[in-house]
Amino acid sequence: MDALSEVLRAQRLSGGVFLQGHFTEPWCLASAVQAHDFKAHIGPADHLVLYHFVTEGALQVEIAGEASKTFLPGQAAILPRNDPHRLSGSGRAEAVSALDVARVPGPSKLMVIEHGGGGPTTRIVCGFLGGLALFDDPLMSSLPKLLLYDSRKERAGALVQASLQLAQDELASGRAGSEAMLGRLSELLFVEAVRSHVEALPEAAGGWLAALKDAGISRAITAMHAHPQEPWTVTLLAREAGMSRSAFAERFVRLIGAPPADYLARHRMRLAARQLALGSASLIDIAESVGYGSEAAFSRAFKRCFGAAPSTWRRRFSESAAGS
């Protein structure tokens, strides 16, 4: 398994399609939905990835402080960190809240928006992926605020387009199991978009995503993510990478920006935080799963990282999730 697949597997993202939009010029929507808006579909979540897939016309997407970008049929606008944004056509119109004008027609669970001034048409399918305790996640932190996926140019593009059409049909029919299937389709779109973005990075690029293209460093990252409980040392990781210890350490720091030991420690704490948020596993079980031989050592490391003991952090997180 490659490093990106390991990261995506550990994130446990889930979701589905939530809205079909039919817009006519001029029109403008303000989107500021949060994870709790879809709690019934994805369960507890504090992170939301949104996407807007264009099936007809043209879509302008604007994030505060950045220039708007145009998306055409077959293209998806993906927002990995769910930054507040506006959707519009080419004309000027006053923005309205997406949730204010959305409706659920009849027995279908698919929200529909029909909005605009009666001019040329734009149609989109919107979806989401939800996750829990994804703060400081290396993938989410490394992706741009707005990610383009062009199904017309990618190997799996025809499958993505067909899947989204099927998603609309399934939700409209209300067939049993539709939502579970749609969650997998949303994951497919996100995975394909991330892979496409990584493959398009220039060879001289640095950072975590660029490290995934480096064969040796990627193997070391895969090993750490697949087996965080192992007593990894720089020597052992260099062996996984097929490099000398000094060459591995130098290249890892150059690409990642931190020594391997620091990266591993942070990764283990992220995994522990996610386990604390997701369920009721004992502290010793969580400690052992991320490479700590005692609950005391794990608790000290966790407190250094997050400023609170694991039990305190779990309680605060549970209270916060309940309040949302």
Steps between C-alpha positions, in 0.01 A plus 500: 500500500630851419526790745201689363277194525611446860418860593161488331416168667586631846289814454178295481323760288133438430234690314277522198316724258280761664383752243405538137508858374319651202597866455415761241687826440547716693547313829732477802504271806696534822605160635595468866369155594660319794553137592209503747262588213551143372522316828208277403694382193857464629468480880736695726745712300693820549653527153320537168632471146262647242487452126294652219488302175384688189270313261384795286599862444778676690564547871701776667646413843644774718672466837550816704828670415561295185410546135195310380549191283276365225393135482343344191295181440693193615707699750469499878591774745619336823552688827713278728464731802146623429596866480197734474443570131263635240358322197372700204456525128664762281252779585483716812237419762449539872613193696242291684566219747500156341315346796234774487391410147555122507199268515436126520241400238257222590646174632844564351782570744687707244484874567422709195569866430329677211610860505579790270372757258386280211805531273752235384511186714763348728446162664717355775509204738638578846633249748700469818737286700510517877783410735584513867808649669674592174670811639866525399445215253794508254285435196225751579759761602700454178216519248404839352182673619338427164585185309405438135413154376443471125328171422539569128878457524544229765516123457211440739303803379232306314441287810469810720247662265295183472512453877367847570217451253420173674513683833227739389283217369546292816408781735203604291368143504543465878639147459622322814873533549529804276669720758766241583583462132510875450751535780737273311451703181592822680815333633588390146479855370716637781765229467521550125528876541781471754690248288466725196628798698802310633591366156489853355741648757827623344809292570662786691206539738554448872268414787306197613316442172823521301653245738240249379664513155842416642526121487720459807337757728155378397588145606613627841181704544293197401679288761440756777135542411432128453679389817518791747544262791840378376816630675615695197847655496665709229711196413197275457311760298803558278504125436131515399588786264796312353736785588793567727413641842654842432353536151156399625504739796615792282242439226218443749565833673535679166166373371292475819654784700549292816720208609353148466470459880299822534274406208437154650424640846249748358340232284458271801332777699261575214401133485452491876285814493285346228452182701408702808242689297357198324428266786553369849822299461707491817801728531739207523359346180537833319849545642613159377343553156722805444821358638502584872571228754327671791199718555711749697751552217217538250316750720812715539561503125135579426495788748818649349334490158145615581534675837258265677503146633333241273201451732447875527532544125250220434247656737537846346469360150188302590339804660584713195358242259183465705455877499525523122 
